[in-house]
Amino acid sequence: EIYEDYEGVDVPYRLFYHDTTHTIGVIERTLKIVEAMGLSAHERLLAVIAAAFHDIAQDWERSGDGPVFRKRFAGFNEFTSAFDAVGTMYKINEDEQTFSPVDVGIVSSAIIATTPSWDVHFGTIVQPFLNPHSHPVVRAVALADIGSPGMDTEGFLKDGWTLFAEDQIDIMETLSAAASSKDISNEVRRA
């Protein structure tokens, strides 16, 4: 679903950061964290479900009169992603009672905990729905989502330019329409 909705499409709908590579990285980091925490096999399953669904919804709108940026709906996207995960869990439960209401709460809380915000005082990204008392699965998924700097050097080196490409709609539209750099006028380059 992520590939069909966000990768196999043209700019501006193409997401360069929130793609299958990011999701796979979050799943891999989540598994490393839950392994280190010594969580049960069932908790690992809940963590993988939350990591797989954490960015399934990526609604946004164009913003800006000159340069055009992607304005994300942080919070809304995570709640929508949690809703999608819960729906899938309930569908699985139709055949066999696999997930309890507590399991559903853990998965939805883990996805919602990945909601990013900016802390002006510290000049960094924070996750306001993550707290020290959160279930270990919640903490694992939230930390895995922003954990590439500490856990995945190669992924972290990719993150900066892919976030830039994803948010700079006007630049990416110009680049995707050009066959070569000669196709971009000096006027457009200066803008």
C-alpha positions as CSV (number, residue, x, y, z in Angstrom):
1,E,0.0,0.0,0.0
2,I,2.8,2.4,0.8
3,Y,4.5,1.8,-2.5
4,E,1.2,2.2,-4.5
5,D,0.2,5.4,-2.7
6,Y,3.5,7.1,-2.2
7,E,6.3,5.7,-4.3
8,G,4.8,4.5,-7.6
9,V,3.3,8.0,-8.2
10,D,4.6,11.2,-9.7
11,V,5.7,14.4,-7.9
12,P,4.1,16.0,-5.9
13,Y,2.4,12.9,-4.6
14,R,5.7,10.9,-4.5
15,L,7.1,10.7,-1.0
16,F,10.9,10.4,-0.8
17,Y,11.2,9.9,2.9
18,H,7.9,8.3,4.0
19,D,8.4,5.3,1.7
20,T,8.9,1.5,2.1
21,T,12.6,2.0,2.9
22,H,11.7,4.2,5.9
23,T,9.0,1.7,7.1
24,I,11.3,-1.3,6.7
25,G,14.0,0.6,8.7
26,V,11.5,1.4,11.5
27,I,10.5,-2.3,11.6
28,E,14.1,-3.4,11.8
29,R,15.0,-0.9,14.5
30,T,11.9,-1.8,16.4
31,L,12.8,-5.5,16.4
32,K,16.3,-4.7,17.7
33,I,14.8,-2.6,20.5
34,V,12.2,-5.1,21.6
35,E,14.9,-7.9,21.4
36,A,17.1,-5.8,23.8
37,M,14.1,-5.2,26.0
38,G,13.4,-8.9,26.2
39,L,9.7,-8.6,25.2
40,S,7.5,-11.7,24.5
41,A,6.8,-13.0,21.0
42,H,3.3,-11.6,21.2
43,E,4.6,-8.1,22.1
44,R,7.1,-8.4,19.2
45,L,4.2,-9.1,16.9
46,L,2.3,-6.0,18.3
47,A,5.5,-3.9,17.8
48,V,5.9,-5.1,14.2
49,I,2.2,-4.3,13.4
50,A,2.6,-0.8,14.8
51,A,5.9,-0.2,13.0
52,A,4.4,-1.4,9.7
53,F,1.3,0.8,10.0
54,H,2.9,3.9,11.6
55,D,3.1,6.0,8.4
56,I,0.4,4.3,6.3
57,A,-1.6,7.6,6.2
58,Q,0.2,10.6,4.8
59,D,-2.3,13.4,4.2
60,W,-0.9,16.9,3.4
61,E,-1.6,20.1,1.4
62,R,0.4,22.5,-0.7
63,S,1.6,25.6,1.2
64,G,3.3,28.8,0.1
65,D,2.9,31.5,-2.4
66,G,6.4,31.6,-3.7
67,P,8.3,28.4,-2.9
68,V,5.8,25.5,-2.5
69,F,6.1,23.2,0.5
70,R,4.4,20.1,1.7
71,K,2.4,20.9,4.9
72,R,1.9,17.7,6.7
73,F,-1.0,16.9,9.0
74,A,1.1,15.6,11.9
75,G,-1.1,14.0,14.5
76,F,-4.0,13.5,12.1
77,N,-1.9,11.2,10.0
78,E,-0.8,9.1,13.0
79,F,-4.4,8.8,14.3
80,T,-5.5,7.7,10.8
81,S,-2.7,5.2,10.6
82,A,-3.7,3.9,14.0
83,F,-7.3,3.6,12.8
84,D,-6.2,1.6,9.8
85,A,-4.1,-0.8,12.0
86,V,-7.0,-1.3,14.4
87,G,-9.3,-2.1,11.4
88,T,-6.8,-4.7,10.2
89,M,-6.5,-6.2,13.7
90,Y,-10.3,-6.5,13.9
91,K,-10.4,-8.2,10.5
92,I,-7.8,-10.7,11.7
93,N,-10.0,-11.3,14.8
94,E,-13.0,-12.2,12.7
95,D,-11.3,-15.5,11.8
96,E,-9.5,-16.2,15.1
97,Q,-9.4,-14.1,18.3
98,T,-5.7,-13.1,18.1
99,F,-5.8,-9.6,19.6
100,S,-7.3,-8.4,22.8
101,P,-8.7,-4.9,23.4
102,V,-5.4,-4.2,25.3
103,D,-3.4,-5.3,22.3
104,V,-5.4,-2.9,20.1
105,G,-4.7,-0.1,22.6
106,I,-1.0,-0.8,22.6
107,V,-0.7,-0.8,18.8
108,S,-2.7,2.3,18.4
109,S,-0.8,4.1,21.2
110,A,2.5,3.1,19.6
111,I,1.5,4.6,16.3
112,I,0.1,7.8,17.9
113,A,3.4,8.1,19.9
114,T,5.3,8.5,16.6
115,T,3.6,11.9,16.1
116,P,6.4,14.4,15.7
117,S,6.5,18.0,17.0
118,W,9.3,20.6,17.2
119,D,10.7,21.6,20.6
120,V,11.8,25.2,20.2
121,H,13.7,25.3,23.5
122,F,15.9,22.3,22.6
123,G,15.8,22.8,18.8
124,T,14.9,19.2,18.0
125,I,12.1,16.8,17.1
126,V,10.1,15.4,20.0
127,Q,7.2,13.0,20.3
128,P,4.7,14.6,22.7
129,F,2.6,11.4,23.1
130,L,5.6,9.3,24.3
131,N,6.2,9.3,28.0
132,P,8.3,7.2,30.4
133,H,5.3,5.3,31.5
134,S,4.3,4.2,28.0
135,H,4.1,0.4,27.4
136,P,7.5,-0.9,26.2
137,V,6.0,-1.6,22.7
138,V,5.0,2.0,22.5
139,R,8.4,3.2,23.5
140,A,10.2,0.8,21.1
141,V,8.2,1.9,18.0
142,A,8.4,5.6,18.8
143,L,12.1,5.5,19.3
144,A,12.6,3.3,16.2
145,D,10.8,5.9,14.1
146,I,13.3,8.6,15.0
147,G,16.2,6.3,15.8
148,S,18.1,6.3,12.6
149,P,20.8,8.7,13.9
150,G,21.7,6.4,16.7
151,M,21.0,3.0,15.1
152,D,21.3,3.2,11.4
153,T,24.1,5.5,10.0
154,E,23.4,4.7,6.4
155,G,19.7,5.4,6.8
156,F,20.4,8.6,8.7
157,L,22.6,9.9,5.9
158,K,19.7,9.4,3.5
159,D,17.1,11.0,5.8
160,G,18.2,14.6,5.3
161,W,18.0,14.8,1.6
162,T,14.9,12.6,1.3
163,L,13.0,14.8,3.8
164,F,14.2,17.9,1.9
165,A,13.0,16.3,-1.4
166,E,9.7,15.3,0.1
167,D,8.9,18.8,1.5
168,Q,10.2,21.0,-1.4
169,I,7.4,20.4,-3.9
170,D,8.3,23.2,-6.3
171,I,12.0,22.1,-6.5
172,M,11.1,18.5,-7.1
173,E,8.4,19.3,-9.7
174,T,11.0,21.4,-11.6
175,L,13.6,18.7,-11.4
176,S,11.2,15.9,-12.4
177,A,10.1,17.9,-15.4
178,A,13.7,18.6,-16.6
179,A,15.5,16.1,-18.8
180,S,18.8,17.7,-17.9
181,S,20.1,20.7,-15.9
182,K,20.0,22.8,-19.1
183,D,16.3,22.6,-19.1
184,I,16.1,24.7,-15.9
185,S,16.3,28.4,-16.7
186,N,18.5,30.8,-14.6
187,E,15.4,32.6,-13.5
188,V,13.9,29.4,-12.1
189,R,17.2,28.6,-10.4
190,R,17.3,31.9,-8.7
191,A,13.7,31.6,-7.5
